[in-house]
Amino acid sequence: MIRFKGGAPRTGRPGAGSRGPAASWKPDHCPLLRRALACGLPPTVLGALGTGLALHVGRSLLREVRRNRTITRTAQRMLRPPPRVDGLAVAAVRLSADRGAGTGGDLYEVVATEYGVRALIGDVRGHGPAALPTVDAVLAGFREAVHDEPDLAGVLRRLERAMDRHLRERARAERLSVRTGQAFRTAEEFVTVLLLEILPDGETRALNCGHPWPHLLSGPRAEPLARTDPLPPLGPFPLPAVLPAVACAPLLPGDTLVLHTDGAEDARDAAGRFFPLPEVLAAAAREAAPTPQALLRTVLTALFHHTGGPPADDVALLVLRNERPSPRPPSGAGSGAARSGTTDLSPANPLRHPA
């Protein structure tokens, strides 16, 4: 706080004021003011014009900041999955590489359908708010197709068509064409996607287009869900005629899936070393059944400690934990006890531990 003391102003000695920088300044030191004075414009008028211009610019910047915040809040609400989907506990987080943006080029969604729980995670080329139109196009295509298509291949082809339609509309909006040689801006757009389908018994199938494979935490182990080579990302190349889904390891009661974008694996420390995500997940798996929220906190704490701050690329993490009741009877109980209607008191039982 600045404090002012009462009393008469200090006048100083005659000529002493000429020593300070304020007293030594003259109008001809400012080129704009010198030109205004040469044109006969009083300095007071010029000052008023400058003040008005500064206020106009400030208000324009404030409107832009409010608009960006509104877009960010809307996108975050659209990308916030429910905490529980058909017996699966869900937790997710997104970090944007653009400071203050809050949203970026990473996307995810989890939906319960008549065909099982279907999950999507993807990574659009680029980051920050500039990638939001492509993110919206992919999510809209997924939400439309996920309830209609009986298999993952149909969902993926619908995503491909949604991406193609988005790129055509963007090229038309930007008035790009092959003849002008400017179509490369749209032609270089792509998105990596991973589609998962989890059935009630835990059977898991996947289709992967250029995305990192998730990690399965089962007991004290953390291993990749699959090791097959992914398809190319959506955008640059058409999908093959045949799209067989990959049969993955099952997600049994108590198991956890960690889906992520490449921003988590590619984050580096000051020495240029990559973030050891598999080791961090393996250490977390050795703990006593961490919740999805606790697992997210563990990974983010380790990530920020590794990078010394927010990462340089967008990061998305989606955690799915199977909390459905186990179909197997408790250890030491006979089949008669299982048929007698005894309530299972294990942590996986939603009747004993509601969400």
N, C-alpha and C positions, 0 to 999 in steps of 0.2 A: 504494500500500500504506500502511495506517495503522500507525504505529510507536508503541509504548508505552514510556515510560521508567520504570525501576524507582525505588523510593523510597517514602517515606511520603506519604500523600495530603495535599494542601493543604487546611488547614482554613479559612484566611482569618480575617478579623477578625470579632468578634461583630457581627451585624447587617448584615454586608456582603452575605450571601447574599440578603437581601430585595430587592436592587437588580436581580437577574437576572429574566428572564421566567419561568423554571421555578419560582423561589421565589415569585413573585407569583401563580401560578395557584392557584385554589381549586376544590373540587369543584362549587360551585354555578355555575361557568362553563359546564359541560356540561349541557344540559337533560335528556338521557337519564340521565346519572348522577345528577342532582338528583332525578329522578322515582324512580329505583331506590332511592336512599337514603331518600326519603320513604316508600316501601313497605316499608322494612326489609330490602332486599336488599343484602348486603355488596358493596362494589366489587370484591372479588376474584372473586366468583361472576359478576358482570356481565362482568368481563374474560375469564373462562374461556369464557362463552357467546359473546362477540364473537370470540375466537380460533377457536372451533369453527365458527362461521358463516363466517368468512373462509376457513378451510381447505376447507369444503364448497364454497363458491363457486369457489375456486381449482381444486379437482379437477374440478368440472363444466366450467369453462372449458377446462381441459387436455384433457378428453375430447372436447369439441366441436372443439378445434383439431386433435387427432389424427384425428378423423372427417373433417374437411374436407380434411386432407392426404391421407388415404387415397382419398377421392373424386377429388381433383385428380390424384393419381398414376395412378389407374385411367383417368380420362378422357384423360390425356396419352398413356398407352400405346395406347388405342384410336384416337387421332388421329395417331399417328406413322406416316406412310407408309413403305414400304420405300425404300431409296436408289436402287433401279433397278426399273423396271416395263417389261418387254417392250422393252428397248432405249432406254427413256427414263430419263435421270437425273432424280431427284426430290429436292427439298429444300423444307422447309416450316417455318413458325414461327407461333406464336400468342402474342399479348400480351393480357392481361386488364386492363381498366380498374380492376378492384378490386385494390387492393394486397394482395399475398400470395395471391391466388386461384389464379393460374396457368392457369385455364381461364375461358372466357366463352361468349358467344353466337355465336362464329364457328365454322365447321366446314369440313372438307375431307376428301376421300378420293380415292384413285387405285387403280383395279382393272384388271387385264388380263383380258379376256373373249374369247370366240370371235368377238365382233363388233368387236373392237378395244379399245384402251385407253380406258376411260371415267373421267372425272374429275368431281368435284363440289366446288363451293365455295358456301358459303351464310352468311347473316347473320340470326340470330334477333333479333326485337325484344327490347330489353333487353340487359343484359350481366352478367357475373359468374356465380357458381354458380346464381343463380335461373333462368338460361336453359338449364341443362344438361338438364332433362327434354325440352324441345323439340328440342335438339340430338340427344339420343339417339334420339328418335322418327324424325327425318329420316334420320339415318345408318343406322338399322336398316332403314327402308324402302328406302334406296338399295342397301344391301348385299344385300338380298333380291331386288330387282328387276333389278339390273344384269346378272345372268347369265341371267335368264329372258326378258327382253323383247328382241326383235330390233331395235327401233328406239328412239330417244330419246323419242319421244312416249309410248310405253308406259311407259318408266321414269318420266317426269314425272307421268303419271296415277297411277302407283303411289305416288309421293311425295305427291301431293295426297290420296289416300285415307289414307295413313299420317298426314298432318297432321290431317285431319278426325277420324280415330279418336282421335288424341292429344288434340285439343281436347274431344271428347265425354267422354273419360275424365277429363280434368282438370275439366270442368264438373261431372261427377257427383261427383268427389272433393271438390270445394269446395262441393257442394250449391247450385249456382247454377241459376237458372231465369229465364226471361223474365218470369214472373209477379211475382217479387220485385224485378225491376228491377236485378238484380246481374249479369246475364249479360254486361254490357259488358266485364268484366275478361277473359273468355275470348274474346269476339268481336273484341277489338282485337289479339289475337295474330296474328303473321304471320312469314314467313321469306322472304328473297330467296334464290334459288338460280340457279346457272349450271351446266348440264350440257354436258360436252364429250365428243366421240367422235373419237378419232384412229386412223385406219386405218394398216395397215402401210406404205402408200406416202406417208403424211403428210397425206392428205386429212382435213380437219377439219370437223366439223359441230357445231352448238351449239343449245341452247334456253335462253333467258334469261328469268327471271321477276324483274324489278326489280333485277338485280344489275349492278355496273359491269363493262364489257367488259374482258377481259384485254388485255395489251400483247404484241405479237409483236416480238421482237428478231431481226432478220434482217440480217446484215452490220452496217453502221454505223447502221442505222435502228431506231427503236422507234416502232411505230404501233399503234393499236387493232386488235384482231383483227377486229372488225366495227363497223359504225356504225348498224345498224338499231335501231329502238325496241324495248325489251324488253316482255314481257308483265307484267301486274300480279303482285305477290308472291303466294305461296301463303298461303291463309288467308281473306282478306276476300272474294275473288271467285272464282267457279268458272272453270276453264280453258275456253277456247273449244272448239267442236266439232272444229275442224281445227287441228292443231299441226305446221305444216311446219318442219322443221329448217333453220337458217340455214347456208348454205354459206360457210365462212370461208376465209381465206387458208391455204394448206397449211403444215404444220410440217415443213419439209425438214431433212435431216441438217445439224446445226450450228446450227439455229435454236432459239430459246428462247421459251417462253411464261411470262408472269408473271401469275398470277391473284391477286386481292387483294379485300379487303372495303373498304367505304367509309370505315372508320376510318383507312385510310392516306391517302386523298385529302382527308378532312375535317380532318385534324390541323392545328392552327394554332399559330403562334408568338405571342410576347408582343404583337405588333402586330395580331394577328387575321388574318394572311395564311395561306392554305392551303398545305399541303405540296406542292411541285412534283414530284409523282411522275413524270409523263412526261419532264420534263427530267432527272431523276436517272437514269431508265432509258436515255434517249438517250445520256447521258454514259457510262454503263456499257457500252452497246452498242459504243461506239467503241473500247473496250479490246479486247485480243486474246482473244476467246472466253472470257469469264469462266465459271467453273464455277457451278452453281446455288448452292453454299454461299457462294462468293465474292460472287455477286450479292446474296444475302440480307444478307451482312455490309455491303455497300455501301449498300443501301437502309436498313437499320436504323440504321447510323451517321449517315446524312444525316437520317433521321427524328428521332432523338434530339437531334441538333444543332439541328434546326429547332424542336422543341417545348421544348427545355431539360430534357427528362426523359421519363418514360413518357407516352404519349398519354392523352387523357381518355376515349377510347372503345376498345373492343376492336379489335384489328388482327390480320388473318390474311394471310399471304403464302404462295403455293404456286408453285414454279418447276419447269417441265418443260423439259428440254433433249433434243432428238432426237440421240442418239448412235448411231443405227443406221448401218451401213455404207452409203455412198452407192451408188445403183445405177449412177451414171455412172462411166466409167473415169477414172483420173487424167489430168491434163492432160499431153499429149505422148505418151501411150501409145496404141497402136493396138488394134484389136479383137482381134488375135491375142494380144497381151500380156494382155488381160483374160481370154481363154479359157485361157491357159496355167497358171492356178492361182497366179499371183504374189500374195503376200499384200500387202494394202493397208496401208501404214504410216502412214496419216493418223490424227489424234487421234480420229476418229469410229469407227475400227475397234476393236471390243471385244476382238479377239484380240491386238492390239498393246498396248492400254491397258485391262486388265481393271478392273472396278469395285472 
